[in-house]
């Protein structure tokens, strides 16, 4: 075992390689003067994530019965002689847990610790409001209203189906609403031709039940040539992505699709090309925050001090383009989201540079 008296030698177990790398970097950032990450054989204390199915806690504990152990888990574990830090990890809770492990070591606690039951790292934090801010979650008493809708019968849903069909067949597919007008998807050019004006398109997008009146039709070679020969009869031709984004904005209107969890973490794969998309309130600021790591919509709204409805519309629109989605990996829930340390001015400068590259 390590004998360095200045730093607590910590081993990390139960995490994937990616999770270990993230937690190691986090510890270097917040506790570089308190601990160092070492191999298990050289450790004085252990950080163990017990949520992974492939980690056998019982076997690990049997093999390492005397190591002061910090347990990471989403739920309070039924374990003795450990300290619990709930996930996502908050800086203040992890620091308290590291102090606890160091104290146990100084007391010569190996083999003499009492079975006082599992402890909750966050219990030592004095200011609960600070915890609520750190995790991106509001206090239980705070009102947070979410309007939901069913988007399965929307025009956007119909367009997505038409685009998928057109791209698979590499043939033109039309999407029509009774006898009111149609949209023609041109997959080889990445475009959509519209026979209707903006006002009619907006009305269609706002009708959550328009799906009952939609007809999707794949064209034969002869029908496709005929349609392409009369393109001048269409009112407008736009890119598929710009139409998807616009319809998503108009469909969501600050709401979330039924079943969506605003406190789950969502990834933003890359910046939307804002130079070619309908303008959304705070879109650049949301993207600047969300592109760094998977993050919850509630946290974004709190961190930027903006209306949650604007965040909902942004992420719904980004998902319509395939740029965003719910984080599935357990490692994405390891650390609590935090505001970037650099000032907002530098964040905005970076955003402006990004938009400039898009414009070029």
C-alpha positions as CSV (number, residue, x, y, z in Angstrom):
1,X,0.0,0.0,0.0
2,X,1.1,3.6,-0.7
3,X,2.8,5.5,2.1
4,X,2.5,9.0,0.7
5,X,1.3,11.1,3.6
6,X,0.5,14.2,1.6
7,X,-2.0,12.7,-0.8
8,X,-4.6,10.0,-0.3
9,X,-3.9,7.2,-2.7
10,X,-7.2,6.3,-4.3
11,X,-8.1,3.4,-6.6
12,X,-11.2,3.5,-8.9
13,X,-13.1,0.3,-9.6
14,X,-16.3,-0.7,-11.2
15,X,-16.2,1.9,-14.0
16,X,-15.5,1.5,-17.7
17,X,-12.2,2.8,-19.0
18,X,-14.0,5.9,-20.2
19,X,-15.6,6.4,-16.8
20,X,-12.2,6.0,-15.1
21,X,-10.7,8.6,-17.4
22,X,-13.5,11.1,-16.7
23,X,-13.4,10.6,-12.9
24,X,-9.6,10.8,-12.9
25,X,-9.7,14.2,-14.7
26,X,-12.5,15.4,-12.4
27,X,-10.4,14.5,-9.3
28,X,-7.4,16.2,-10.8
29,X,-9.5,19.3,-11.3
30,X,-11.1,19.5,-7.8
31,X,-8.9,17.5,-5.5
32,X,-5.4,17.5,-6.9
33,X,-4.1,18.6,-3.5
34,X,-5.9,15.9,-1.6
35,X,-5.6,12.7,-3.5
36,X,-4.0,10.8,-6.4
37,X,-5.4,7.9,-8.5
38,X,-3.3,4.7,-8.2
39,X,-3.6,1.0,-9.0
40,X,-5.7,-1.0,-6.5
41,X,-2.6,-2.8,-5.1
42,X,-1.1,0.6,-4.1
43,X,-4.3,2.2,-2.8
44,X,-5.2,3.5,0.7
45,X,-8.9,3.9,-0.2
46,X,-11.2,3.0,-3.0
47,X,-13.9,4.7,-5.1
48,X,-16.3,1.9,-6.3
49,X,-19.1,2.4,-8.8
50,X,-21.6,-0.4,-7.9
51,X,-24.2,0.3,-10.7
52,X,-22.6,-1.7,-13.5
53,X,-23.9,-5.2,-13.9
54,X,-20.5,-6.6,-14.6
55,X,-19.1,-5.4,-11.3
56,X,-19.3,-7.9,-8.4
57,X,-19.4,-5.8,-5.3
58,X,-19.7,-8.8,-2.9
59,X,-16.6,-10.4,-4.3
60,X,-14.7,-7.1,-4.3
61,X,-15.6,-6.4,-0.7
62,X,-14.6,-9.9,0.4
63,X,-11.2,-9.4,-1.2
64,X,-10.8,-5.8,0.1
65,X,-12.6,-5.8,3.5
66,X,-10.5,-3.1,5.2
67,X,-10.2,-0.4,2.6
68,X,-12.2,2.8,3.3
69,X,-14.6,2.8,0.4
70,X,-16.5,5.6,-1.3
71,X,-19.5,4.1,-3.1
72,X,-20.9,5.7,-6.2
73,X,-24.5,4.8,-7.1
74,X,-27.8,6.4,-8.2
75,X,-29.7,4.8,-5.3
76,X,-28.8,4.6,-1.6
77,X,-26.9,1.2,-1.2
78,X,-27.7,-1.2,1.6
79,X,-24.1,-1.5,2.7
80,X,-22.2,-1.0,5.9
81,X,-18.9,0.8,6.6
82,X,-19.0,2.8,3.4
83,X,-19.8,6.4,2.4
84,X,-22.2,7.0,-0.4
85,X,-21.8,9.7,-3.0
86,X,-25.0,9.7,-5.2
87,X,-24.7,10.0,-9.0
88,X,-24.4,12.3,-10.8
89,X,-21.5,13.2,-8.6
90,X,-21.5,16.7,-7.0
91,X,-18.1,18.2,-6.3
92,X,-18.9,19.1,-2.7
93,X,-20.1,15.5,-1.9
94,X,-17.1,13.9,-3.4
95,X,-14.7,16.2,-1.5
96,X,-16.5,15.4,1.8
97,X,-16.2,11.7,1.0
98,X,-12.5,12.0,0.3
99,X,-12.1,13.8,3.6
100,X,-14.0,11.0,5.3
101,X,-11.7,8.3,3.8
102,X,-8.6,10.3,4.9
103,X,-9.9,10.6,8.4
104,X,-10.7,6.9,8.6
105,X,-7.1,6.2,7.5
106,X,-5.6,8.5,10.1
107,X,-7.7,6.9,12.8
108,X,-6.2,3.6,12.0
109,X,-9.7,2.5,11.1
110,X,-8.6,-0.6,9.3
111,X,-10.2,-3.6,11.1
112,X,-11.7,-1.4,13.9
113,X,-14.4,0.6,12.1
114,X,-17.9,0.2,13.6
115,X,-20.8,-1.1,11.5
116,X,-22.7,2.1,11.7
117,X,-24.4,1.7,8.3
118,X,-24.2,3.4,5.0
119,X,-23.7,7.1,4.9
120,X,-24.9,9.7,2.4
121,X,-22.1,12.0,1.1
122,X,-24.6,14.8,0.4
123,X,-25.8,14.7,4.0
124,X,-22.8,16.7,5.0
125,X,-23.6,19.6,2.8
126,X,-25.0,22.5,4.7
127,X,-26.8,24.4,1.9
128,X,-29.4,22.2,0.2
129,X,-30.2,25.0,-2.3
130,X,-26.6,24.9,-3.5
131,X,-27.0,21.1,-4.1
132,X,-30.1,21.7,-6.1
133,X,-28.2,24.2,-8.3
134,X,-25.2,21.9,-8.6
135,X,-27.3,19.0,-9.9
136,X,-29.4,21.0,-12.2
137,X,-32.5,20.1,-10.3
138,X,-35.0,22.4,-8.8
139,X,-36.2,22.3,-5.2
140,X,-39.2,20.0,-4.6
141,X,-41.3,23.0,-3.7
142,X,-40.5,24.9,-6.9
143,X,-43.0,24.7,-9.7
144,X,-41.8,23.3,-13.0
145,X,-44.6,22.9,-15.5
146,X,-44.1,20.8,-18.6
147,X,-46.6,20.7,-21.4
148,X,-46.6,17.5,-23.3
149,X,-48.0,16.5,-26.7
150,X,-48.2,13.5,-28.9
151,X,-46.1,14.1,-32.1
152,X,-46.9,10.8,-33.8
153,X,-49.7,12.4,-35.9
154,X,-47.8,15.6,-36.7
155,X,-46.7,16.9,-40.1
156,X,-43.1,16.6,-38.9
157,X,-43.6,12.9,-38.3
158,X,-45.0,12.5,-41.8
159,X,-42.1,14.4,-43.3
160,X,-39.6,12.2,-41.4
161,X,-41.3,9.1,-42.8
162,X,-41.3,10.5,-46.3
163,X,-37.7,11.5,-46.1
164,X,-36.7,8.0,-44.9
165,X,-38.6,6.4,-47.7
166,X,-37.1,8.7,-50.3
167,X,-33.5,8.3,-49.1
168,X,-33.8,4.5,-49.0
169,X,-35.2,4.3,-52.5
170,X,-33.3,7.3,-53.9
171,X,-36.6,8.3,-55.6
172,X,-38.9,11.3,-55.2
173,X,-41.6,10.8,-52.5
174,X,-44.5,13.2,-52.1
175,X,-46.3,14.1,-48.9
176,X,-49.8,15.5,-49.5
177,X,-52.6,16.7,-47.3
178,X,-55.9,15.8,-48.9
179,X,-56.3,18.2,-51.8
180,X,-54.8,21.2,-50.1
181,X,-51.2,20.8,-51.3
182,X,-48.1,18.7,-51.2
183,X,-44.4,18.5,-50.3
184,X,-42.1,16.6,-52.7
185,X,-38.9,15.2,-51.2
186,X,-35.9,15.2,-53.6
187,X,-33.4,12.9,-51.9
188,X,-30.6,13.1,-54.4
189,X,-30.5,16.9,-53.9
190,X,-31.4,17.0,-50.2
191,X,-34.3,19.3,-51.0
192,X,-38.0,19.6,-50.5
193,X,-40.4,21.3,-52.9
194,X,-43.5,23.0,-51.4
195,X,-46.6,23.8,-53.3
196,X,-48.1,25.8,-50.3
197,X,-47.3,29.1,-48.7
198,X,-45.7,29.7,-45.3
199,X,-49.1,30.4,-43.6
200,X,-50.5,27.1,-44.7
201,X,-47.4,25.2,-43.7
202,X,-47.6,26.8,-40.2
203,X,-51.3,25.7,-39.9
204,X,-50.3,22.2,-40.9
205,X,-47.5,22.1,-38.4
206,X,-49.7,23.3,-35.5
207,X,-52.2,20.5,-36.1
208,X,-51.1,17.6,-33.9
209,X,-53.7,15.3,-35.6
210,X,-53.0,16.1,-39.2
211,X,-51.5,12.6,-39.7
212,X,-55.0,11.3,-40.4
213,X,-55.1,13.4,-43.6
214,X,-51.5,12.7,-44.8
215,X,-50.7,10.6,-47.8
216,X,-47.1,9.5,-48.6
217,X,-46.6,8.3,-52.1
218,X,-43.5,7.0,-53.8
219,X,-43.2,7.9,-57.5
220,X,-42.3,5.8,-60.5
221,X,-39.6,6.8,-62.9
222,X,-42.2,8.3,-65.2
223,X,-44.0,10.2,-62.5
224,X,-40.7,11.5,-61.1
225,X,-39.7,12.9,-64.5
226,X,-43.1,14.5,-64.9
227,X,-42.9,16.1,-61.5
228,X,-39.3,17.4,-62.1
229,X,-40.5,18.9,-65.4
230,X,-43.0,21.1,-63.6
231,X,-40.9,22.3,-60.6
232,X,-41.7,25.9,-61.5
233,X,-45.2,25.3,-60.2
234,X,-43.9,24.8,-56.7
235,X,-43.8,27.9,-54.5
236,X,-40.6,27.2,-52.7
237,X,-37.7,24.7,-52.6
238,X,-35.8,24.4,-49.3
239,X,-33.3,22.0,-47.8
240,X,-34.6,19.0,-45.9
241,X,-32.8,19.9,-42.7
242,X,-34.1,23.5,-42.7
243,X,-37.7,22.3,-43.2
244,X,-37.3,19.7,-40.5
245,X,-36.0,22.3,-38.0
246,X,-38.8,24.8,-38.9
247,X,-41.5,22.2,-38.5
248,X,-40.0,21.0,-35.2
249,X,-40.0,24.5,-33.8
250,X,-43.6,25.0,-34.9
251,X,-44.7,21.6,-33.7
252,X,-43.1,21.8,-30.2
253,X,-44.0,25.4,-29.4
254,X,-42.2,25.1,-26.1
255,X,-43.7,21.6,-25.3
256,X,-42.1,18.2,-24.9
257,X,-43.3,15.0,-26.6
258,X,-45.1,12.7,-24.3
259,X,-42.8,10.6,-22.1
260,X,-39.8,12.8,-22.5
261,X,-37.9,13.5,-19.3
262,X,-36.5,17.0,-18.9
263,X,-34.2,15.9,-16.2
264,X,-32.6,13.1,-18.2
265,X,-29.3,13.9,-19.9
266,X,-29.3,14.7,-23.6
267,X,-26.2,14.8,-25.9
268,X,-25.8,17.5,-28.6
269,X,-23.6,15.8,-31.2
270,X,-22.5,19.0,-32.9
271,X,-23.5,22.6,-33.5
272,X,-26.6,23.1,-35.7
273,X,-25.9,25.2,-38.8
274,X,-27.6,28.3,-37.5
275,X,-26.9,30.3,-40.6
276,X,-29.4,28.1,-42.5
277,X,-32.0,27.5,-39.8
278,X,-34.9,29.4,-38.3
279,X,-33.8,31.5,-35.4
280,X,-34.7,30.3,-32.0
281,X,-34.4,32.3,-28.7
282,X,-31.1,31.6,-26.9
283,X,-30.1,28.9,-29.4
284,X,-26.5,29.8,-29.6
285,X,-26.1,29.9,-25.8
286,X,-27.9,26.6,-25.4
287,X,-25.7,25.0,-28.0
288,X,-22.5,26.4,-26.4
289,X,-23.5,24.8,-23.1
290,X,-24.9,21.5,-24.5
291,X,-22.2,20.6,-27.0
292,X,-19.6,20.1,-24.2
293,X,-21.2,17.0,-22.6
294,X,-24.6,15.3,-22.1
295,X,-26.7,17.6,-20.0
296,X,-30.3,17.9,-18.8
297,X,-32.7,20.4,-20.2
298,X,-33.6,21.5,-16.7
299,X,-30.0,22.2,-16.0
300,X,-29.6,24.3,-19.2
301,X,-32.7,26.4,-18.3
302,X,-31.4,27.0,-14.7
303,X,-27.8,27.6,-15.8
304,X,-28.7,30.1,-18.5
305,X,-31.6,31.6,-16.6
306,X,-34.0,31.2,-19.5
307,X,-37.5,29.8,-20.0
308,X,-37.5,26.0,-20.1
309,X,-39.9,26.2,-23.1
310,X,-37.0,27.7,-25.2
311,X,-34.7,24.8,-24.2
312,X,-37.4,22.2,-25.0
313,X,-38.0,23.7,-28.5
314,X,-34.2,23.7,-29.2
315,X,-33.6,20.1,-28.2
316,X,-36.7,18.8,-30.0
317,X,-35.6,20.6,-33.1
318,X,-32.0,19.3,-32.8
319,X,-33.4,15.8,-32.4
320,X,-35.4,16.2,-35.5
321,X,-32.1,16.7,-37.4
322,X,-30.5,13.8,-35.6
323,X,-28.1,16.1,-33.8
324,X,-29.4,15.4,-30.2
325,X,-30.7,12.4,-28.3
326,X,-30.9,11.0,-24.8
327,X,-27.7,9.8,-23.3
328,X,-27.7,6.0,-22.9
329,X,-24.2,5.3,-21.5
330,X,-24.0,4.9,-17.7
331,X,-20.8,7.0,-17.8
332,X,-22.8,10.0,-19.1
333,X,-24.5,10.1,-15.7
334,X,-21.3,9.9,-13.6
335,X,-20.6,13.5,-13.0
336,X,-23.0,16.4,-12.1
337,X,-23.2,19.0,-14.8
338,X,-21.5,22.3,-14.0
339,X,-21.2,25.7,-15.5
340,X,-18.0,26.2,-17.4
341,X,-15.4,28.2,-15.4
342,X,-14.6,30.5,-18.3
343,X,-16.6,33.7,-18.6
344,X,-19.7,34.0,-20.8
345,X,-17.9,36.4,-23.1
346,X,-15.3,33.8,-24.1
347,X,-18.2,31.3,-24.6
348,X,-19.9,33.7,-26.9
349,X,-16.7,34.5,-28.8
350,X,-16.3,30.8,-29.4
351,X,-19.9,30.6,-30.6
352,X,-19.4,33.6,-33.0
353,X,-16.3,31.9,-34.4
354,X,-18.3,28.7,-35.0
355,X,-21.1,30.5,-36.7
356,X,-18.6,32.4,-38.8
357,X,-17.2,29.0,-40.0
358,X,-20.7,27.9,-40.9
359,X,-21.3,31.1,-42.8
360,X,-18.1,30.6,-44.8
